[in-house]
Amino acid sequence: MFSLRKKITTLFWIAVGGLVLTTIYTAVLAQQGVETKKMITYNYKTNKHKNKSEDEQDEDASV
């Protein structure tokens, strides 16, 4: 069938291809993680500001 040299070469390139695909996949996941972190931070700050405004209105209404 295939010679030993051909099998080793084929396995080598399969491994290199797997390494490249894994690197790309990791980069995509990292990018999505950064975007998610930005969105969480934005939502946190928005809700914190909104809740602070509501608390001030509640205090004004109770006085």
MDAnalysis code that builds the backbone (N, CA, C; Angstrom):
import MDAnalysis as mda
import numpy as np

u = mda.Universe.empty(189, n_residues=63, atom_resindex=np.repeat(np.arange(63), 3), trajectory=True)
u.add_TopologyAttr("name", ["N", "CA", "C"] * 63)
u.add_TopologyAttr("resid", np.arange(1, 64))
u.add_TopologyAttr("resname", ["MET", "PHE", "SER", "LEU", "ARG", "LYS", "LYS", "ILE", "THR", "THR", "LEU", "PHE", "TRP", "ILE", "ALA", "VAL", "GLY", "GLY", "LEU", "VAL", "LEU", "THR", "THR", "ILE", "TYR", "THR", "ALA", "VAL", "LEU", "ALA", "GLN", "GLN", "GLY", "VAL", "GLU", "THR", "LYS", "LYS", "MET", "ILE", "THR", "TYR", "ASN", "TYR", "LYS", "THR", "ASN", "LYS", "HIS", "LYS", "ASN", "LYS", "SER", "GLU", "ASP", "GLU", "GLN", "ASP", "GLU", "ASP", "ALA", "SER", "VAL"])
u.atoms.positions = np.array([
    [0.835, -1.172, 0.000],
    [0.000, 0.000, 0.000],
    [0.888, 1.247, 0.000],
    [0.954, 1.943, 1.145],
    [1.811, 3.125, 1.262],
    [3.121, 2.738, 1.940],
    [4.155, 3.439, 1.578],
    [5.429, 3.188, 2.251],
    [5.400, 3.859, 3.621],
    [6.300, 3.448, 4.472],
    [6.374, 4.016, 5.817],
    [6.639, 5.514, 5.750],
    [7.507, 5.922, 4.860],
    [7.824, 7.347, 4.712],
    [6.580, 8.148, 4.313],
    [5.775, 7.617, 3.411],
    [4.559, 8.295, 2.956],
    [3.556, 8.421, 4.108],
    [3.424, 7.367, 4.929],
    [2.508, 7.401, 6.062],
    [2.929, 8.445, 7.083],
    [4.223, 8.503, 7.375],
    [4.719, 9.471, 8.350],
    [4.513, 10.892, 7.842],
    [4.778, 11.128, 6.564],
    [4.579, 12.450, 5.976],
    [3.108, 12.851, 6.036],
    [2.232, 11.930, 5.701],
    [0.796, 12.216, 5.739],
    [0.342, 12.541, 7.158],
    [0.752, 11.750, 8.126],
    [0.385, 12.012, 9.516],
    [0.940, 13.345, 9.992],
    [2.149, 13.686, 9.553],
    [2.744, 14.962, 9.926],
    [1.872, 16.117, 9.440],
    [1.451, 16.070, 8.182],
    [0.647, 17.173, 7.644],
    [-0.751, 17.206, 8.241],
    [-1.291, 16.063, 8.597],
    [-2.574, 16.048, 9.310],
    [-2.415, 16.726, 10.666],
    [-1.321, 16.439, 11.357],
    [-1.068, 17.060, 12.657],
    [-0.865, 18.566, 12.518],
    [-0.118, 18.995, 11.497],
    [0.090, 20.422, 11.275],
    [-1.240, 21.110, 10.972],
    [-2.054, 20.479, 10.145],
    [-3.381, 21.035, 9.838],
    [-4.245, 21.151, 11.086],
    [-4.205, 20.133, 11.929],
    [-4.958, 20.178, 13.182],
    [-4.483, 21.292, 14.097],
    [-3.189, 21.496, 14.134],
    [-2.631, 22.573, 14.954],
    [-3.080, 23.938, 14.442],
    [-3.064, 24.117, 13.138],
    [-3.503, 25.386, 12.546],
    [-4.981, 25.633, 12.836],
    [-5.809, 24.619, 12.633],
    [-7.236, 24.777, 12.894],
    [-7.522, 25.048, 14.370],
    [-6.793, 24.391, 15.253],
    [-6.958, 24.627, 16.683],
    [-6.578, 26.056, 17.051],
    [-5.517, 26.569, 16.451],
    [-5.090, 27.942, 16.714],
    [-6.147, 28.937, 16.251],
    [-6.693, 28.712, 15.068],
    [-7.736, 29.604, 14.549],
    [-8.970, 29.546, 15.450],
    [-9.368, 28.363, 15.846],
    [-10.530, 28.189, 16.713],
    [-10.322, 28.902, 18.047],
    [-9.130, 28.794, 18.607],
    [-8.827, 29.464, 19.866],
    [-8.898, 30.979, 19.709],
    [-8.393, 31.488, 18.601],
    [-8.450, 32.933, 18.358],
    [-9.893, 33.417, 18.248],
    [-10.731, 32.652, 17.584],
    [-12.140, 33.025, 17.449],
    [-12.819, 33.022, 18.819],
    [-12.567, 32.003, 19.616],
    [-13.158, 31.948, 20.956],
    [-12.680, 33.101, 21.826],
    [-11.408, 33.449, 21.728],
    [-10.877, 34.570, 22.508],
    [-11.543, 35.874, 22.090],
    [-11.729, 36.065, 20.802],
    [-12.376, 37.282, 20.314],
    [-13.816, 37.365, 20.817],
    [-14.522, 36.267, 20.776],
    [-15.898, 36.255, 21.269],
    [-15.942, 36.502, 22.772],
    [-14.960, 35.980, 23.499],
    [-14.895, 36.216, 24.943],
    [-14.686, 37.682, 25.262],
    [-13.833, 38.346, 24.502],
    [-13.590, 39.779, 24.719],
    [-14.857, 40.574, 24.427],
    [-15.549, 40.242, 23.353],
    [-16.791, 40.943, 23.014],
    [-17.853, 40.715, 24.097],
    [-17.928, 39.500, 24.607],
    [-18.886, 39.203, 25.675],
    [-18.549, 39.993, 26.927],
    [-17.272, 40.080, 27.266],
    [-16.852, 40.849, 28.438],
    [-17.226, 42.318, 28.289],
    [-17.032, 42.868, 27.098],
    [-17.414, 44.266, 26.858],
    [-18.914, 44.461, 27.048],
    [-19.703, 43.517, 26.542],
    [-21.156, 43.626, 26.663],
    [-21.590, 43.516, 28.119],
    [-20.982, 42.619, 28.870],
    [-21.326, 42.470, 30.286],
    [-20.975, 43.740, 31.045],
    [-19.814, 44.307, 30.768],
    [-19.403, 45.545, 31.428],
    [-20.368, 46.677, 31.093],
    [-20.753, 46.778, 29.830],
    [-21.698, 47.822, 29.412],
    [-23.030, 47.652, 30.142],
    [-23.557, 46.430, 30.164],
    [-24.835, 46.179, 30.840],
    [-24.734, 46.474, 32.331],
    [-23.627, 46.110, 32.948],
    [-23.449, 46.357, 34.378],
    [-23.471, 47.851, 34.671],
    [-22.702, 48.619, 33.896],
    [-22.641, 50.059, 34.123],
    [-23.981, 50.727, 33.841],
    [-24.665, 50.282, 32.791],
    [-25.971, 50.853, 32.453],
    [-26.981, 50.580, 33.563],
    [-27.037, 49.342, 34.032],
    [-27.989, 48.993, 35.093],
    [-27.630, 49.655, 36.404],
    [-26.343, 49.793, 36.688],
    [-25.921, 50.449, 37.918],
    [-26.370, 51.907, 37.910],
    [-26.180, 52.578, 36.791],
    [-26.596, 53.974, 36.672],
    [-28.115, 54.092, 36.747],
    [-28.819, 53.170, 36.088],
    [-30.283, 53.186, 36.084],
    [-30.821, 52.950, 37.495],
    [-30.248, 51.985, 38.199],
    [-30.703, 51.684, 39.556],
    [-30.402, 52.837, 40.505],
    [-29.288, 53.508, 40.301],
    [-28.954, 54.648, 41.143],
    [-29.987, 55.759, 40.941],
    [-30.392, 55.997, 39.709],
    [-31.401, 57.015, 39.412],
    [-32.741, 56.645, 40.030],
    [-33.112, 55.390, 39.974],
    [-34.374, 54.944, 40.564],
    [-34.348, 55.086, 42.081],
    [-33.215, 54.790, 42.708],
    [-33.097, 54.935, 44.155],
    [-33.250, 56.393, 44.570],
    [-32.667, 57.301, 43.799],
    [-32.793, 58.723, 44.104],
    [-34.240, 59.179, 43.961],
    [-34.955, 58.675, 42.962],
    [-36.370, 59.023, 42.783],
    [-37.202, 58.479, 43.931],
    [-36.883, 57.268, 44.392],
    [-37.601, 56.684, 45.518],
    [-37.396, 57.511, 46.782],
    [-36.179, 57.986, 47.003],
    [-35.905, 58.816, 48.180],
    [-36.645, 60.139, 48.088],
    [-36.719, 60.735, 46.926],
    [-37.434, 61.998, 46.748],
    [-38.926, 61.806, 46.974],
    [-39.454, 60.675, 46.550],
    [-40.881, 60.403, 46.695],
    [-41.250, 60.145, 48.154],
    [-40.339, 59.599, 48.933],
    [-40.649, 59.276, 50.324],
    [-40.535, 60.490, 51.225],
    [-39.877, 61.546, 50.762],
    [-39.696, 62.749, 51.590],
    [-40.878, 63.628, 51.538],
])
